Amino acid sequence: MEKISCTKVVLPGESEEKSSGKIGYKIVSRGIKCEKLRNLIIRAVKAHKSNSSNPASSTPGESRFWTIGITLLLIVMWACGMQSMAFHNAKWPATAKFQFAHPAVLIPERVYRNNGYLTVSSNGGLNQMRSGISDMVTIARFLNLTLVVPELDNTSFWQDNRWMNSNNAATFCSQFGDIFDVDHFIDSLRDELRIVKELPPTQKEKLKTQPLYQMATRSWGNMSYYYQQVLPVFKKFGIVHFLKTDARLSNNEPLENVQKMRCRVNYEGLRFTPHIEKIGKKVVSILRKKGPFLALHLRFEKDMLAFTGCTEELDKEEVKELTSMRYACPWWKEKEINSTHKREEGLCPLTPGEVGLALKALDIDPEIQVYIAAGEIYGKDKRLDDLRAFYPNLVKKETLLPSADMGEIRYHSNRMAAVDYIVSLASDTFAPSYDGHMAKVVEGHRRYLGYKTTIRLDRKVLVALIDRYRSGKMKWDEFSDLVKKTHSGLMGGPIERLKIPGKPKEEDYFYLNPEECLPKIDPSLRGLRSDKTKH
């Protein structure tokens, strides 16, 4: 239920005096304080009483006035109490998990002069869009904009493909409301900014007479750039569309409240739809009944291998197929790729067999359930058998749940990835075989939830050690010992985020290690990291 107070949001280009008659008042929770509003009602009642010569013989209209006045007073008193609770709950508690509470009642709405409307097309896969949307909300918050619920760009290769259902009718690509809980997104952030599902009618009319202004903002821009160069554009046009959302905000923004806002959006504002949450929790429940489990983000899908050009353990026909796929995709700039050199530099996803060797060397229990958090593995069982030789209890969402339980989401890669995200967060251990967006975002989220174990496999070191072991140049005990030493500081614990001024692509991604949002840790307990080394 919304709480009562009188205030308004002013549209761009209008003064408060001009807009007051046009917009009217919204039911929000800041502006006139509860105590003041209550006193106003009491004074109005007293004034009416003093003007009435004989209250006992009041007319029906006057009786209604008394009834409404007393009822309104009781509602305001109740609302004041609820508002006090909401303000208390809305503060960020200093707990180990540092989670932002979402109270049962709506939190107070922030009131500000609106500088314009921001619409965005969020590009990339699920987790690239997730982090991008978090940045867009943060930018809108600090520029005092109104954000329209993001569109999901389904034009790139990493799209939510149109799969065919059982009736051979194509289903539509997912939009924001198919993946995320829209109402929760709006309500949980209402004390920071105004988010609307669509442009208001007046703004839609405006676009009939002038084209929508579109722009691609600078990659890795800081808030100074947005204040100085982007905000004036909103003040000029009123409505602006951002063409891209990924990597639009710097990893190491100096304003800590900006960084904390990014965390709040990503970890509290973006919640999956109830249907996706239900499926994800059901998978977790099934796994939990059988004991601990490890979520393995195994990036050995056809599109990933074609994109990276990595061909380790593939036959000639497979290499030919993947090469043709890469040349056919206009979005992928790199065509000629030396797979051997790339692998030696640690730039290739580990193969299922390499992952099995690494986990065994780290003494991961061979009886543990290994949940494959990925799409279809290239080569299917032929490749998974290499991993199954080390860890026979391999499971996937498709094998744990019948198709009927999965429903329509099985036709959409992004919704299936959302289920993997839920399971990966809940797992006892998370291990990605490649450092894509899901690997980074999930690791950061697990840090935020209390430094849950995440094995960040050092591919450059591992492939060198594996090659030496397989060639007989190294015994198992030596191999295992070196693998353990390499990964002693790469288990998802407290560690400094690697910062390389002027090279944002080479430094640690903010969402991999959101230090500003985590409990302060004694420096002596932090993992050591060389400024010259990026794992």
N, C-alpha and C positions, 0 to 999 in steps of 0.2 A: 504494500500500500504506500502511496506517495504521501509525503509530509507537507504541511501547509506553511507557506510564507509568500510574500508578494514581491516579485522581482521579475525582470524581463531580460531577454537577449536582444541586443540591438543589431539590426542588419547593417552591413557595410554601407558607408556613405550617408547614413542618417544619424541625426543627433538624437539624444534621449527624448528631447521635447517633441520632435517631429514624429518619432517612432511610437511614442506611448499610445497615441490614438489609433495607430494602424495595427499594432501587434497585439495589444492587450496584455494581460498578465498571465504568466504560466504558474502552475503549482510546482514550486521548487522549494529549496530548503535554506537558502541564504538570502539576505536582504533585510527585511524587518525582523528583528529578533522575536522569539516566541513571547518573551515577557512583555515586550512593547505591544505586540499584537493583542495579547490577552487584556492589557490595560485599556487599549482602544475599545475593545468590545464592552468591557465593564463600564467605561465612561459613556458609551452610547446608550447602554441600558439605563444608567442612572439619569441621563439627560431626558430619555423618553419618559421615565417615571416622573421626573419633576414637571414635565410639560403636561402630564395627565392629571386633571383635577380630581378624578375619582377612579382610581385603579380598579376598585371592586366592581364598578359598572362598566368595565371596558368592553369595547366592541369586539366582534369576532376577528377583525383584522388586527386589533391590538393584542388579542390573545395569541394569535399566530406569531406576532412579533416576539412576545415573551418566550414562547416555545422555541422559536428559531434561535433567539439570542442565547438561551441557556444551553441548548444543544450544541451550538457553535462554540461556546465557551468550553464545554466538556471536551469536544473534539480537539480544540487547540491545546488544552492542558495535556491530553493524551499524546498529541503529536510532539509536544515539547519533550516529553519523557522519552519517546522513541528517537527523537533527533539526538538527544544526549547520548543514548546508547549507540546510535549509528556513528557519531563522531568518535566515540571510544573505539568501536570495532574497526573503523576505517584506518586507524593508525597502523604503521608497519611494526609488528611486534619484534622485539629483539630476541628471537628464538634461533635455534640452530638451523632450522629450515628456512627461516626468514621469509615466510609465506604471507601474502597479502590476503586478509580475510575478506570474504564477500558476505556481508550480513544478510539475514533473511529479509529485512526490509530494505527499500531502496536507500542508498547512501545519498548524502546531500549533493545537489547539483551545483557545479561551479558556474558562477556568473561572470561573464566577460564581454567586452565589446568585440563582436565578431568581425574579423578582418577579411573574411571571404570563405568560399567553399572549395574544398579540395576533393577532386575525384582522382582515382588511380586505377591503373591496370597492373595487377601484380603478376610478375613473370617468373618462370622457372617451375621446378618441381615443388612438392608440398612444403618442404622445410626451407627452401629458398624463398618461397612466398611467405611463409610464416615469419621469418626474420625480417623480410622486407616490409610486411604489413606492420610489424612492431615498430619499425623505424618511421613509417608514414604516420602512425598515430602519434608518435613522439614529436615529430616535426610539426604536425597540426597543433598539438598541445602548446608548444612553446611559441608558435607564431599566432596563437589565438585564432585558429581557423575552425570551421565546422567541417568535419570529415563525412563524406558519403561512404557508406559501406563499400569496401573495395570490390572491383570486378576481378575475376581471375582470367588472366590471359591464356587462352588455349590455342595460340597460333604457333608457338615455338615447338621444337621437337619434343621437349620434355612436357608434353601436354597430357591431359587426362583423356586418353584416347577414347573414341567412340566404339565401344565394343558392341557386338551383336547379341541381343537377348534370344531367348528360346523361340520367339516368334519371328526371328529374323528382321526385327525392327530396330534401327539404331537408336540408342539412348543418347541423350544430350550430355555434353561435357559438364563436369561439376562446376557450380558456382559457389560463392562464399557460403551461402546458407545451406548448401548440401554437405559441407565439411565442418563448418564451425557454427556454434550456437549464436545466432545473430542477436537475440534479445539479451543474452548474458553479456555479449561483447559490448553492447550499448550501455546496459545498466551498470555493469561493474566498473566502468570507466567514467561515469557521468560526473563524478566530482573533479575530473580533470579536463574534460572537453566534451563538446556536444557532437554526437555521432547520429546521423540520420540515415534511414534506409534508402531514401532517394531525395533528389533536389526538391525544395518546396515549389509550389505552382508558380510563384512570382519569378523564380530563377529559371524555371523551364520556359516561361514566356519570353524571358530575356534572351534565351538561346535561339529563339525563332527569328530574332532580328540581328543577331551577331553570332559569328562562329565561336565555338568553344576554343579557348586558347590552350594549346598543348605545348608541353616542354619536357625535355629530358634533362633532369638536373645532374649536376656534377657527381661523378663517382667519388665515394669516400669524403664527401663534403662535411665540414664541421658546422656548428650552429651559427658561427659568425657569417659564413657564406649565405646561409638561409635568411638570416636577419637582413643582411646588406643587399643581397642580389635577388632573392626570391620573394621576400615579403612585399617589396614595391610592385611586383607583378600582380600579386593578389589585390593590392589596393587600387591598381589601375583597371583590372578586368573583372574583379569580383568572383569569378569562377575560373579555376585553372585545373587542367588535367595533367598529371604526371604519367609519362609513357612507361617508365620503368620504376621498380621499387627495390631491386636488389643492389646491395653495396652502395646505397645513397648516403649513408651516414658513417662518419669515421669510427674506427674501432676504439680509439682512445680520446673520445670527446672529453675536454678538460672539466666540463660542468658535471659534477657528480649527480645532480638531480635529473639531468638528461639521461644518464646511464641507468639510474634507478627506474625512470619511467619506461625505458625499453624493457627492463625486466618485468615490470608490473604488467605490461601489455602481453608479453610473450608467455609468462608463467601463470597469469591470473585472468587476463582478459580474453585470451584465445583458448576457448574450451570447445572440444569437438561436440557434434550434435548428440543428443541423447541416444539415438540409434547406434552411432559409431561407438560411443562410450560403453553402451551395453554389450556390444559384441566384443570389444577389447577386454572388458572386465570378465566376460564369460571365458575367453581364452585363458586369461591369467588364472581364473579359478580352477579350470581343468588342469593346468600345469601345476599349480600349487598342491593339488590333492596328491600328486605323484612325487612331490619333493621339490628341491631347489632346481632352478633352471638358469641357463645362460642364453641370452639373446645375441645371436650372431648376425650382424648386418653384413651379409656376404654379397659384395658387389661383383658378381660374376654373371650379370645379365648380358644379353646380346648387345643392347644399345650401349652399355658402358664399355664393353670391350671394343666395339667399333669406334667409339668416340676417343678412347685413350690410345688405340692402336696397339694394345698389348696382346701378344699371341702366345705367351708361354704355355706349353703343354697342349697346344691346338694342332690339328693336322692341316695339311695343305688346303683341302676343300673348305675348311672352316675359316682359315686365314683369307682365302679368296672371297668368301661370302661377306666377311666383316669389312674387308677393304672396299668392296663395291658399295656397301651400305654407307661407309664414311664419305666416299666421293659423291654419293647421291644426295647427301644432306648439305644444303647450302649454308646452314647456320654454323657448321663446323669448319673453321678456317684452316686448321692443320690437316693436311692430307698425307704427305710423305712422312712416315714415322719409323724410327729405328727402335723396334720393340726391345731388343737386347739392351741397348744403351739406356732406354727409359726405365727398364726394370732395375738395372744396376743403380740408378739414381733414386730408387724408391718411389717412382712415379706411376707404378702399375698396381692395380688391385692384386692382393695375394690370391693365389689359386686355392681351391678347397683343400688340396693336399698340403700346401704350405701352411694354411691356417691350422690344420690338424696337428702338424709337427710343432708349431709354435705353442699351441695350447697344451700339448702334452709336455713340452719342455718346461712350461710354467707350472706343472703339476696340477693342472685342472683335472678333477675327478673324471675318469673315463666313463663312469656310469651316469653322469649328470645329463639331464635333458638339454639338448641344444635346439633352441627355437630359431629357425631360419627366417630372419626379418628381412625379406627381399622379394623381388619379383621372380619370374621363372628363371632358373639357373640355366645358362647356356650349356647344352649337352646333357641336361637333366641328370638322370641316375648315373650315367657314365662318369660324370664329374663328381657328383655327390658321394659316390662309392669311395672316392679317395679320402673324403672326410669321414665317412662312416666307418672306415677301417680303424680310425682312432676313437671316434665317438658314435657308437651304434644307435643311440637314442635320439635320432634326428626327427624333428616334428615341424610342421608348418600349420598356419591357420587353416589352410584348405583341407588338411587331413584331420584336424581336431574338431572342426565344425562341419555339419552338413550344409550343402548349398542353400537349403531353405532357410537356415538360420542367418546366413550371410545376406540374403536378399539381394537388392539391386547393387549394393556396394561392390560386389565381385566383378561388375562390369567396368569399374572405374579405378584406375591405378592410384590416384591420389587418396581416395577413400580407403583403399586397401592399405596404403602407406600409413594412413592415420591409425589403423588398427595396430600395425607394427610399432608405431610410435608409443602407443599406450602400453603394449606388452614390453617393449624395450625399457621404458621408464620403470616398470614394476619388477623387472628381472633382478635376480641376485647379482648377476654380473652381465655387463654389456661389452661386446667386443666387435668393433667394425674392422673390416678387412681393407678399407680405403677411407680417405678423409674427405668424403663429400659432405654436403650440407646436413644430411641426417646424422652422420657420425658426429659432427661438430655440435649441432643444436641439442641432440640428445645428451651428449657428454656434459654440456653446460647445464642443462636442466637437471641432470642427476647430481651435479655439484650443488646446485641450488637446493635440492631436496635432502642435503646432508652428506655430500661427498660419497655417494654410492659408488661402488667399485666399477670402474670402466677401464678396460685394458686398451690403451692406445698403442697398437702394434707398430713398432718402428720398422717400416718395410725395407728401408735402405740397409740397415744392419742385418735384418732377418734374412734377406735373400742371399747376402754374402755368406752368412753362417750356414744356411741351409745348403747352398751349393758345396761348401767345404765338407759338410757332414755327408751329403749324398755321394760325394766323390771319394769318400773314405779317408779324407785328410784330417778328420776330426772324430774322436770317439763321442759316444752319446753323453757321457757325464760332463765332458768339457763343453759340448754344445749346449746342454741344458743349463749349466752354470752361467755361461755367457749370456744366454737369453734372459735369465732371471736378473742378472746384474743390469742389463740394458733397460729392462722395464721396471726397475725398482721405483723410479720416480714418475712412472707413466700409468698410474692406477686410479686416476680420477680424484686424487687428493688435492690439498691446498698447494698451489704453485703460482708463481708470478706469471702474468700474461706477457708473452714475448712482444716487445715493441721495437719496431724498426722505422724510425722517422723517414718519411718519403717513400716507403715501400710497403703500402698497406696489404698487398697480395702476399707478401712474404712473412708478415707478422701474424700473430695469433688473432683469429677472428673473435670479436667481442663475445658472441654467443657461445663460443667454446669455453670461455672462462670469464664470466661476468663478475670480476673481483669486487666491483663497487657494490654489488647486491648481496655479497656473502658476508657471513660473520667475520669480524677481524680475527686473524689467526696470529699467534706468536710467531715472529719471523723464524725462530729456531726450529719450528715444526713444519715449515714449508719445504716443498721439494726443491732441490737445487736445479738451476737451469743456466746453461751457458748462453750469453748474449749472442754468440755466433752460431748457435745450433738450434735448428727448428725440427722437432720430431713430428 
